[in-house]
Structure formats: structure tokens, C-alpha cells
């Protein structure tokens, strides 16, 4: 068990993390109220890998630790065009939250708010415009952003699917 934990720590060290949300959750029982904490964390290496995880515990630190471990397990590889933006417009959905992501010209920066900005920055994107549609819950907005990023298809991928060259597609 310790060896596996040590390997996980070594793997985790090259990821930066950011707490997206931290909430107090109360469960009412016959004996009274029990207080717990729920955390959502995003991790990324700013080179095209990003993940989101959530965890619960009776202590804040433990909840964040669990969420970070879950996020590291859920890391996905993102295609980055020209080392700065995404390949095309896309809408990601999670629950009632929708997030529209659009590529932007060089120097535009990340035009996004809240958890969307955090996820995009941790993924290593520099020029993206986003719009949050529908619900604005932090957890679902970050999940919708992840789904949009994972659903991106590069020009090379589409060219290989169609059996054409990249120049013919563009």
C-alpha cells in the first residue's frame, strides 16, 4: 500500500492544483447534525493535461486531498493548437450547465470567469473566449468545460478519419 501511495505522490508532484469549490455539507440525523466538507479540485500541468475531482470528508484538508487524488486519476489529454488555443467552437454540457468555448487570436488571453478560467489555465490554453450558458454551479460548469475540451478534434485527427490530408480539409 505504501509503495503505491509513494508512486502516486511522485506522479502528482508535476501537477498544479486549484480548489474550485469548498462547501459545508450537513446531514441531519436522529442524533443531531453532522458536519462534513465537500471539495472540488482541478489539476493540470499547463501542457495539455487537466483533470477534475471531488471529495468529501469531515476535515477540510482531507476533503481537498481526496479531491486532488480523484482529479489526478481523471486527467485527460487536451489538443492545443499552436501552443495557445483550441481547434474549433464547441459547447460542453453537464447537468443544466452549458459552456461555449471559442478559439481566439493570439494575444487575446483567456476571456472566461470562475471555474472555466481555472480549468483552461491549468490545461495550458492562452487564447480562448468562453460563455457560460444555463446554470452557473461551479462543479457542473467545470465538468462542462472538461467535456468540451475532451470533445475537441484536431485537424490531423479529422483528416485521418476522412482519409485526406490536412491541407485538403483546411
N, C-alpha and C positions, 0 to 999 in steps of 0.2 A: 504493500500500500504506500509506504513512504517513498519508494523508488518512483512509482507512478506520479505521486504528488510533486516530487522534485523535477521530473521531466516536464510536468505541466507548468511549473514555475519558470523553468528555463524558456519554454515556448512563449509564455505570457510576457516576458520582460521586454520584448521588442514591440509591444503594442501600447499605444497611448489610450487612456480611458477617460470618459467623461460621464458624469451622472446626469441622466436626462430627467428623471423624476424620483422623488423620495416622498412617500406618503405614510401617514399613520393609519393603520387599519385596526378597527376594534371589533372584536367578536363578543357578542352578548350571550352569556350562558346563565344557567341557573345559579351558579356561584358568584356571578358578577361579570364585570367586563374584563377581557384580556386584550392587552395592547400589543400589537405587532407592527413591524415596519415593512413596507414594500418598496423595492428599489428597481429602477430600470437604468441600465448602463450600456453605453455604446463604446466599442473598442475599434481601433484601426491603426494601420501602420503608415498612413498617408502616402502609400504607394500602390493603392488599388485593392487593398483588403480591408473589409469592415464587417462588423457583426454587432448584434443587439441581443441582450439577455435581461431577464428579470429574476429577482429572488426575494424571498420573504424570510424574516427572522424576528425574534424578539429584541434583538440588538441592531442598531443602525449599521455598525461596521460589518457585522456578519451578513446582513441583507445585501450590502454593497459587494462584499466578497463573493457571495453566491451568484449575484447578478453578473459580475465580471467573469466568473468561471463559465457561466452559461453563454455569455457573449463570445468568449474565445472559442467555445465549441461550435457556435453558429456562424463563424466567419465565412464570408463569401468573397470571391474574386470579382472585381469590377473592371470592365473595359474602359480605359481612359484614352481619349483621342488627343493627340498632340501633347500629351502630358498635362492637360489642363481642363478638358471639358468632356461632355458626353456626346454620343454619336447622333442622337435624334430626339425629338419631342416624345414624351411618354407620360402616361398617367398611371400611378400606382394606387391601389386601394387596399384598405384594411379596415374592416368594420364599416362605420359610416364616414371614415376619413378618406379623403382623396387628395393626392399631391400631384401637381403638374410640374414636370421638370423640362426645361428647355436649354439647349446649348447656347452659349453666348460668345461674343467676340473677345479676343484677347484683351486683358486689362479691365474687363467689366467687374470681375470679382464675384463672390457668392452673394446673390440677392435672395435671401431667404431668412426666415426667422425661427427662433426656438430650436426644437429638436431636428428640424430639417437641415438647418445650417450646421449643427454639430455633426450629424451623420455625413454630410457632404465634405466637411473639412477633414474628418477622420479618414474618409475614403481617399483623400488626396486631390480632390477636384478643386480647381481655382476659379473657373468662369462658368457659372450656371445661374439661370434665373428660375425661380420656383414660385408657385402659387398654391396655397392651401385651400382646398375646396371641401365643403361639408364640415364634419366635426373637427374640432381642434384639440382633441385629447392628445397628450404628449406621447403616450405609448402607441396608439394607433397611427398617429402622424409619422412617427419614426419607423414603424413597421411598413407603412405605405411607401415611404421613401426607399427603404431597403428593397421592397418588391419592384419598384420602378427601376432601381439601379441594376438589379439582377436580371430583369427582363430586357435590358439593353442588348442590342445585337450590333456587332461591329460590321463594317463594310466587307471585311475579309470573310467573316462568317456567312453573310448573306450571299456573297459571290461563290463560296464553296457549295452552298446549298443549291444554287441555281446552275452551277457548272459553268460559270462565266468568270471573266477577270474583273478585278476591282475597277478598272478604267471603264469597262462597259456599263457597270452599274451607276457610276457617278455621271 
